[in-house]
Amino acid sequence: MASAQGYPLLCLENPILDIQAVGLFSDKALLDKYGLKDNDAILAEEKHMGLYDELLGRNAKIIAGGAAQNTARGAQYMLPDNSVVYIGCVGHDKNAETLKEACEKAGVHTEYRVDDVQPTGKCGVVITGHNRSMCTHLAAANEYKIEHLKQPHVWSLVEKAQVYYVGGYHLTVCVPAILALAEEAAAKNKIFMLSLSAPFIPQFFKDQLDSVTPYTDYIFCNETEARAFSDSHGWDTHDIHEIAKKLSQLPKKNSSRPRVAIITQGTLPTVIAVGKASGEVDVTAFPVREIPKSDIVDTNGAGDAFAGGFAAGIVQNKSVHESVDMGSWLASLSIQELGPSFPFPKKTYVPSRQY
């Protein structure tokens, strides 16, 4: 049941069921067979379609996924009850029920569009050591329509939300829906967050991305995605601090607040750039939460968890610095679980430094 007062955080993207290989069967040979790379994320082509059945035959685990859906569950993990709503498109099938149940367990309200033709999207996840490679068949997720977002009962949730988070994968699906949220945020002085999600987004969907970036108050990426953005925009640099600066200084629709660029780097420090009206930029590097290497189960969803913790901080009016720490804390929990998951019973966030 929808919350009468709405949900402060609204997330939009592609609901996906992860099919994740584990144990001895998750190896480089599987990557080579399907032309996949470590720490990459791609959309499936015809040559990849055998991957999903092969994973299921190799002791694969079925886990609720979809980048922004992971972020939504992560944010709700750290927020009061009834704080997050998630929107996307699923099929009329059992896999959709699996996703809905996972969100319900996490306390996330879902407003799915249900497509009667395409099945729920799926992602083959191959783990090699502490690296992950993701290959996504969007299926129903590719059928999201802005008409669903504009339905009165859904748009009322948009109007009641204060923070919007959109995963970059949705730039391949329904840019008008993203822009509808972005324009609402700019017009009402709400917060709009965007994740680049994967290197192929700035590489092959540059125009779609560039139509949205002027609305972004917070833009998330990892170091590979940041460098892909730099390459696609002719910046001639792979220096993460410099890219963060440039991201923060991109043209911005809502000038009432500076843009914040957040670049994660795995176990290396997270780089934050905050633009200023004067043209100056504050750049800071924050160390990640360290855990013993032996405690790492896999890194699938770590970036989504970071974004979830960060978004939770912003929803609660925390500083950027504490929000980074909240994101790092949640990511450290996620990588100790199988797939994009969090431990239950819930753990309580404790700041790593005084704010």
C-alpha positions in Angstrom: 0.0 0.0 0.0 1.3 3.4 -0.9 2.2 5.8 1.9 -0.4 8.6 2.1 2.3 11.2 2.8 4.5 9.8 -0.1 8.1 8.7 -0.1 11.0 11.2 0.2 13.2 9.2 -2.1 12.0 8.0 -5.6 14.2 5.8 -7.7 13.7 5.0 -11.4 15.5 2.4 -13.6 15.4 -1.2 -14.8 14.2 -4.0 -12.5 16.4 -7.0 -13.3 16.8 -10.5 -11.8 20.5 -11.3 -11.3 21.6 -14.8 -12.2 24.9 -15.0 -10.4 27.6 -17.7 -10.7 29.3 -18.7 -7.5 32.2 -21.0 -6.4 34.4 -22.9 -8.7 32.3 -22.5 -11.8 32.7 -18.8 -11.9 35.9 -18.5 -13.9 37.7 -16.7 -16.7 36.9 -19.4 -19.2 33.2 -18.4 -18.9 34.1 -14.8 -19.6 36.1 -15.8 -22.6 33.4 -18.0 -24.0 30.9 -15.1 -24.1 33.4 -12.3 -24.8 32.9 -10.7 -21.4 35.4 -8.6 -19.4 36.2 -8.2 -15.7 34.5 -5.3 -14.0 32.3 -4.5 -17.0 28.6 -4.1 -17.7 27.0 -4.6 -21.1 23.7 -5.2 -22.8 23.2 -8.7 -24.1 23.4 -9.5 -27.8 22.3 -12.7 -29.5 25.7 -14.3 -28.8 25.1 -13.9 -25.1 21.7 -15.6 -24.8 23.2 -19.0 -23.8 24.9 -17.5 -20.8 21.8 -17.5 -18.6 20.9 -21.2 -19.0 24.6 -22.0 -18.5 24.8 -20.1 -15.3 21.6 -21.8 -14.0 23.2 -25.1 -14.8 26.3 -24.1 -12.8 24.9 -23.6 -9.3 23.9 -20.0 -10.0 22.0 -18.0 -7.4 18.9 -16.0 -8.2 19.1 -12.5 -6.6 17.0 -9.4 -6.9 19.0 -6.9 -8.9 18.8 -3.8 -11.1 21.2 -1.0 -10.2 18.8 1.6 -9.0 16.6 -1.1 -7.4 19.7 -2.1 -5.4 20.2 1.5 -4.5 16.6 1.8 -3.4 16.9 -1.2 -1.1 20.2 0.1 0.3 18.8 3.6 1.0 15.7 2.1 2.8 18.1 0.0 4.9 19.4 3.2 6.4 16.2 5.3 6.4 13.0 5.3 8.5 10.1 3.0 7.3 8.2 4.1 4.2 11.0 6.3 2.8 11.6 4.9 -0.7 9.6 4.1 -3.8 11.0 2.4 -6.9 9.6 2.6 -10.4 10.4 0.4 -13.5 8.9 -2.2 -15.8 8.6 -6.0 -15.3 7.0 -8.9 -17.1 3.9 -10.7 -16.0 5.8 -13.7 -14.5 7.3 -15.3 -11.5 10.6 -13.4 -11.7 8.6 -10.1 -11.3 7.1 -11.5 -8.1 10.6 -12.4 -6.9 11.7 -8.8 -7.4 8.6 -7.4 -5.7 9.0 -9.7 -2.7 12.6 -8.7 -2.3 11.6 -5.0 -2.3 8.8 -5.6 0.1 11.2 -7.4 2.5 13.5 -4.4 2.3 10.6 -2.0 2.9 10.7 -0.5 -0.6 7.3 0.4 -2.2 7.2 -0.6 -5.9 5.2 0.9 -8.7 6.0 -1.4 -11.6 4.6 -1.1 -15.0 3.7 -4.7 -16.0 4.3 -5.6 -19.7 2.2 -8.5 -21.0 4.6 -9.4 -23.8 8.2 -9.3 -22.6 9.5 -11.3 -19.6 11.2 -9.7 -16.6 14.7 -8.6 -17.4 17.7 -10.7 -16.3 21.4 -10.2 -15.8 24.1 -12.8 -15.9 26.7 -12.0 -13.3 30.1 -13.8 -13.5 32.4 -13.4 -10.5 36.1 -14.0 -10.9 38.0 -13.4 -7.7 36.8 -10.1 -6.4 35.8 -8.9 -9.8 32.3 -9.0 -11.5 31.1 -8.9 -15.1 27.5 -8.2 -15.9 25.5 -9.0 -19.1 21.9 -7.7 -19.1 19.0 -8.8 -21.2 16.5 -5.9 -20.6 13.4 -7.6 -22.0 10.4 -6.0 -20.1 12.7 -3.4 -18.5 13.1 -1.9 -22.0 9.3 -1.4 -22.2 9.0 1.4 -19.6 6.7 4.2 -20.9 6.4 7.8 -19.7 2.6 7.3 -19.8 3.0 5.0 -16.7 4.9 7.8 -14.9 2.2 10.3 -15.8 -0.7 8.2 -14.4 -2.2 10.3 -11.5 -1.4 7.8 -8.8 2.2 7.5 -9.9 2.8 11.2 -10.6 1.4 12.0 -7.1 4.3 10.0 -5.7 6.7 12.0 -7.9 5.2 15.3 -6.6 5.5 14.1 -3.0 9.1 13.0 -3.3 12.0 15.3 -2.4 14.9 13.4 -3.9 15.0 11.6 -7.3 17.7 9.0 -8.1 17.9 7.6 -11.6 20.3 4.8 -12.8 22.0 5.6 -16.1 21.0 2.3 -17.6 17.5 3.9 -18.0 19.0 6.3 -20.6 18.8 3.3 -23.0 15.1 2.9 -22.2 13.0 6.0 -21.6 14.7 9.4 -21.6 11.4 11.3 -21.5 10.6 9.7 -18.1 14.0 10.8 -16.8 13.6 14.3 -18.1 10.2 14.5 -16.5 11.7 13.8 -13.1 14.7 16.1 -13.9 12.4 19.0 -14.9 10.2 18.5 -11.8 13.3 18.6 -9.6 14.6 21.8 -11.3 11.2 23.6 -11.2 10.5 22.7 -7.5 14.1 23.0 -6.2 14.3 19.3 -5.4 17.3 17.1 -5.6 18.1 15.1 -8.8 20.8 12.3 -8.7 22.1 10.4 -11.7 24.5 7.4 -11.9 26.4 6.8 -15.0 26.1 3.0 -14.3 28.4 1.6 -17.0 31.2 2.8 -19.4 28.9 2.1 -22.4 26.5 4.8 -21.4 28.8 7.8 -22.1 30.4 5.9 -24.9 27.3 5.0 -26.9 24.5 7.1 -25.3 26.3 10.4 -25.1 23.4 12.5 -26.5 20.9 11.0 -24.1 23.3 11.5 -21.2 24.1 15.1 -22.2 20.4 15.9 -22.3 20.1 14.9 -18.6 23.4 16.1 -17.0 22.4 19.8 -16.8 19.7 18.8 -14.3 22.0 16.7 -12.1 22.7 17.9 -8.5 24.7 14.7 -7.8 26.4 12.6 -10.4 27.8 9.2 -9.5 30.4 7.0 -11.4 33.3 4.7 -10.8 36.7 5.4 -12.2 36.1 3.4 -15.4 32.9 5.2 -16.1 34.5 8.6 -15.3 37.3 7.9 -17.9 34.8 6.8 -20.5 32.9 10.1 -19.9 36.1 12.0 -20.3 37.0 10.2 -23.5 33.5 10.7 -25.0 33.6 14.4 -24.3 37.2 15.0 -25.6 38.6 16.1 -22.2 42.0 14.5 -22.9 42.5 13.4 -19.3 42.2 10.2 -17.3 43.1 11.9 -14.0 40.2 11.2 -11.6 40.6 14.5 -9.7 40.5 16.5 -12.9 37.5 14.6 -14.3 35.6 15.1 -11.0 36.3 18.8 -11.3 35.1 19.0 -14.9 31.9 17.0 -14.1 31.1 19.4 -11.2 31.5 22.4 -13.6 29.3 21.2 -16.4 26.4 23.6 -17.2 23.6 23.3 -14.7 19.9 24.2 -14.9 19.2 24.8 -11.2 21.9 27.2 -10.0 20.6 27.4 -6.4 22.9 24.6 -5.4 26.3 23.4 -6.7 26.8 20.1 -8.5 28.6 17.4 -6.6 30.5 14.8 -8.6 31.3 11.5 -6.8 33.8 9.0 -8.3 34.3 5.7 -6.5 37.5 3.7 -7.1 37.0 0.3 -5.5 39.4 0.1 -2.5 41.0 3.4 -3.4 39.7 6.7 -2.0 36.4 8.1 -3.2 36.9 11.5 -5.0 34.3 14.2 -4.4 34.2 17.5 -6.3 31.9 20.3 -5.3 31.5 23.1 -7.8 31.1 26.8 -6.8 29.4 29.7 -8.5 32.8 31.4 -8.6 34.1 28.7 -10.8 36.3 27.2 -8.1 36.0 23.6 -7.2 36.6 21.8 -3.9 38.0 18.3 -4.4 38.4 15.9 -1.6 39.4 12.2 -1.4 37.8 10.0 1.2 39.2 6.6 2.2 36.8 3.7 2.0 35.8 1.5 4.9 38.5 -1.2 5.1 37.5 -4.8 5.8 39.7 -7.9 5.7 40.1 -9.2 2.2 39.0 -12.6 3.5 35.6 -11.2 4.4 34.8 -10.0 0.8 32.2 -12.3 -0.8 31.8 -10.4 -4.0 31.6 -6.8 -5.3 28.4 -7.1 -7.3 26.3 -4.1 -6.3 28.9 -2.4 -4.2 28.6 0.9 -6.2 24.8 0.7 -5.9 25.1 0.2 -2.1 27.4 3.2 -1.9 24.8 5.3 -3.8 22.1 4.0 -1.5 23.9 5.0 1.6 24.9 8.4 0.2 21.3 9.1 -0.9 20.0 8.1 2.5 22.4 10.8 4.0 21.1 13.5 1.6 17.5 12.6 2.3 18.3 13.1 6.0 20.0 16.4 5.3 23.4 15.1 6.2 26.6 16.8 4.9 28.2 15.5 1.7 31.1 14.3 3.8 28.9 12.2 6.2 26.8 11.0 3.2 30.0 9.7 1.7 30.8 7.8 4.9 27.3 6.4 5.0 27.8 5.1 1.5 31.1 3.6 2.2 29.7 1.9 5.3 26.8 0.4 3.4 29.1 -0.8 0.6 31.4 -2.5 3.1 28.3 -4.5 4.3 27.2 -5.3 0.8 30.5 -6.8 -0.3 30.3 -9.3 2.6 27.1 -10.7 1.2 26.3 -12.7 -1.9 25.1 -10.2 -4.6 23.6 -6.8 -4.0 22.3 -7.7 -0.5 22.5 -6.4 3.1 22.7 -8.3 6.4 19.7 -9.0 8.5 18.9 -8.2 11.2 19.8 -4.7 10.3 23.0 -3.2 11.5 23.2 0.4 12.7 25.4 2.9 11.0 28.2 4.4 13.1 30.2 7.3 11.7 33.9 6.6 11.1 34.8 10.2 12.0 33.3 13.1 13.8 31.1 15.4 11.7 
